[in-house]
Amino acid sequence: MECNKEQKEAIMHRDGPAMVLAGPGAGKTYVITNRVKALIDEYGVKPEQILVVTFSKAAAVEMKERFEMMTGGRRLPVRFGTFHSVFFQILRLAYHYEVKDIATPALKYRFLEETLNETGYEVDDKKVIQPLKSVIRMATKNDEELERKNKEKEHEAFQICQEKIRKHELHRRCRRGAHV
């Protein structure tokens, strides 16, 4: 594939990060994979120092496969991943998290629901969006007393949530047999 001036400029960009914005079929994957190859071959960047982040798993897999084809099938330690997979890797490597350690949406919802109930927020609908709408509505009123009360409830809610998370973390550690 022949590349245009902008693509060539993005591929040969050397210092600092580069963001490639283009529509479907415009050659973003081509540009990114060729840039990674240029960073290694032309500029001497170590493959293990290169991180390619994209939105979808399919795009990350496609980029990795194309890059491996470009390098003759060599499995260089360039990291390709989604935002979620990269951040989970950080949690896994830095804090020894596993999938089971991440709070499920149901657990997050339970913490939010309990916190809203314990802090006195009036919630008609138990769905997450309704409490958030009522908090936003209350926070936008220009009543100083209401604003002060909201700040107190916000602080109280934050502390209750922190305590629930701390208890959950202690329980999780105890289940794993870790020292507390």
C-alpha positions as CSV (number, residue, x, y, z in Angstrom):
1,M,0.0,0.0,0.0
2,E,1.3,3.4,-0.9
3,C,0.9,6.0,1.8
4,N,0.1,9.7,1.4
5,K,2.1,12.6,2.9
6,E,0.1,12.6,6.2
7,Q,0.4,8.9,6.7
8,K,4.2,9.0,6.0
9,E,4.5,11.9,8.5
10,A,2.6,9.9,11.2
11,I,4.7,6.7,10.5
12,M,8.0,8.6,10.7
13,H,7.0,10.7,13.8
14,R,9.8,10.1,16.3
15,D,9.5,12.0,19.6
16,G,6.6,11.7,21.9
17,P,3.2,10.0,21.4
18,A,1.2,10.3,18.2
19,M,-2.5,10.2,17.8
20,V,-4.0,9.1,14.5
21,L,-7.5,10.3,13.7
22,A,-9.1,9.1,10.5
23,G,-12.4,7.6,9.3
24,P,-13.1,4.0,8.5
25,G,-10.8,2.5,5.8
26,A,-8.4,5.4,5.8
27,G,-5.4,3.3,6.8
28,K,-5.1,3.9,10.5
29,T,-4.0,0.3,11.2
30,Y,-1.5,0.5,8.4
31,V,-0.1,3.7,9.8
32,I,0.1,2.5,13.4
33,T,1.7,-0.9,12.6
34,N,4.2,0.8,10.2
35,R,5.0,3.4,12.9
36,V,5.7,0.7,15.4
37,K,8.0,-1.0,12.9
38,A,9.8,2.3,12.2
39,L,10.2,3.1,15.9
40,I,12.1,-0.3,16.2
41,D,13.9,-0.4,12.9
42,E,14.7,3.2,12.2
43,Y,14.9,4.8,15.7
44,G,16.1,1.9,17.8
45,V,13.2,1.9,20.3
46,K,13.1,-1.3,22.3
47,P,9.9,-3.3,21.4
48,E,9.1,-3.8,25.1
49,Q,8.9,0.0,25.5
50,I,6.1,0.3,22.9
51,L,2.4,0.2,24.0
52,V,-0.3,0.5,21.4
53,V,-3.8,1.2,22.9
54,T,-7.0,1.0,21.0
55,F,-10.8,0.9,21.8
56,S,-11.8,-2.6,20.6
57,K,-10.3,-6.0,21.2
58,A,-10.7,-6.8,17.5
59,A,-8.6,-3.7,16.5
60,A,-5.9,-4.7,19.0
61,V,-5.8,-8.3,17.7
62,E,-5.8,-7.1,14.0
63,M,-2.9,-4.7,14.7
64,K,-0.9,-7.3,16.5
65,E,-1.4,-9.8,13.7
66,R,-0.5,-7.3,11.0
67,F,2.6,-6.2,12.9
68,E,3.7,-9.8,13.3
69,M,3.2,-10.4,9.5
70,M,5.3,-7.3,8.8
71,T,8.1,-8.6,11.0
72,G,8.2,-12.0,9.3
73,G,6.3,-13.7,12.2
74,R,8.8,-12.6,14.8
75,R,7.0,-12.3,18.2
76,L,8.5,-9.0,19.4
77,P,7.3,-7.9,22.9
78,V,5.3,-4.9,21.7
79,R,2.1,-4.6,23.7
80,F,-1.2,-4.2,21.8
81,G,-4.4,-3.8,23.9
82,T,-7.6,-2.0,24.7
83,F,-7.8,0.6,27.4
84,H,-9.5,-1.9,29.7
85,S,-7.0,-4.7,29.1
86,V,-4.0,-2.4,29.6
87,F,-5.4,-1.0,32.9
88,F,-6.3,-4.5,34.1
89,Q,-2.7,-5.6,33.3
90,I,-1.4,-2.7,35.5
91,L,-3.7,-3.8,38.3
92,R,-2.6,-7.4,37.9
93,L,1.1,-6.7,37.8
94,A,1.3,-3.9,40.3
95,Y,-1.3,-5.1,42.8
96,H,-1.6,-8.8,42.0
97,Y,-5.3,-8.4,41.2
98,E,-7.1,-11.2,39.5
99,V,-10.5,-11.0,37.7
100,K,-12.3,-12.2,40.8
101,D,-10.8,-9.2,42.7
102,I,-12.6,-6.6,40.6
103,A,-16.0,-5.5,41.9
104,T,-18.8,-6.7,39.7
105,P,-21.4,-4.3,38.4
106,A,-23.9,-5.8,40.8
107,L,-21.6,-5.2,43.8
108,K,-21.0,-1.6,42.7
109,Y,-24.7,-1.1,42.3
110,R,-25.3,-2.6,45.8
111,F,-22.7,-0.2,47.4
112,L,-24.3,2.8,45.6
113,E,-27.8,1.7,46.6
114,E,-26.9,1.1,50.2
115,T,-25.0,4.4,50.4
116,L,-27.9,6.4,49.0
117,N,-30.3,4.8,51.4
118,E,-27.9,5.3,54.4
119,T,-27.3,9.0,53.6
120,G,-31.0,9.9,53.3
121,Y,-31.2,10.5,49.6
122,E,-34.8,10.0,48.6
123,V,-34.8,7.5,45.8
124,D,-38.1,6.4,44.1
125,D,-36.5,4.3,41.4
126,K,-33.8,1.9,42.5
127,K,-32.1,2.1,39.2
128,V,-28.7,3.9,39.2
129,I,-29.7,6.6,36.8
130,Q,-32.5,7.9,39.0
131,P,-30.3,8.5,42.1
132,L,-27.7,10.2,39.9
133,K,-30.3,12.5,38.3
134,S,-31.7,13.5,41.8
135,V,-28.2,14.3,43.0
136,I,-27.4,16.3,39.9
137,R,-30.8,18.1,40.3
138,M,-30.2,18.9,43.9
139,A,-26.6,20.1,43.2
140,T,-27.7,22.6,40.6
141,K,-30.1,24.5,42.8
142,N,-28.9,27.9,44.1
143,D,-30.0,27.4,47.7
144,E,-26.9,27.8,50.0
145,E,-28.6,25.7,52.8
146,L,-29.3,22.9,50.3
147,E,-25.8,23.1,49.0
148,R,-24.3,22.8,52.5
149,K,-26.6,19.8,53.3
150,N,-25.5,18.2,50.0
151,K,-21.9,18.7,50.8
152,E,-22.4,17.0,54.2
153,K,-24.3,14.1,52.6
154,E,-21.7,13.9,49.9
155,H,-18.9,13.6,52.5
156,E,-21.0,11.1,54.5
157,A,-21.7,9.1,51.4
158,F,-18.0,9.1,50.4
159,Q,-17.0,7.9,53.9
160,I,-19.7,5.1,53.9
161,C,-18.6,4.0,50.4
162,Q,-14.9,4.0,51.5
163,E,-15.8,1.8,54.6
164,K,-17.8,-0.6,52.4
165,I,-14.9,-0.9,50.0
166,R,-12.4,-1.3,52.8
167,K,-14.6,-4.1,54.3
168,H,-14.9,-5.7,50.9
169,E,-11.1,-5.6,50.5
170,L,-10.5,-7.1,53.9
171,H,-13.1,-9.9,53.2
172,R,-11.4,-10.6,49.9
173,R,-8.0,-10.7,51.4
174,C,-9.2,-13.0,54.2
175,R,-10.7,-15.4,51.6
176,R,-7.4,-15.5,49.8
177,G,-5.6,-16.2,53.0
178,A,-3.6,-13.0,52.9
179,H,-2.4,-11.3,56.1
180,V,-4.5,-8.3,57.1
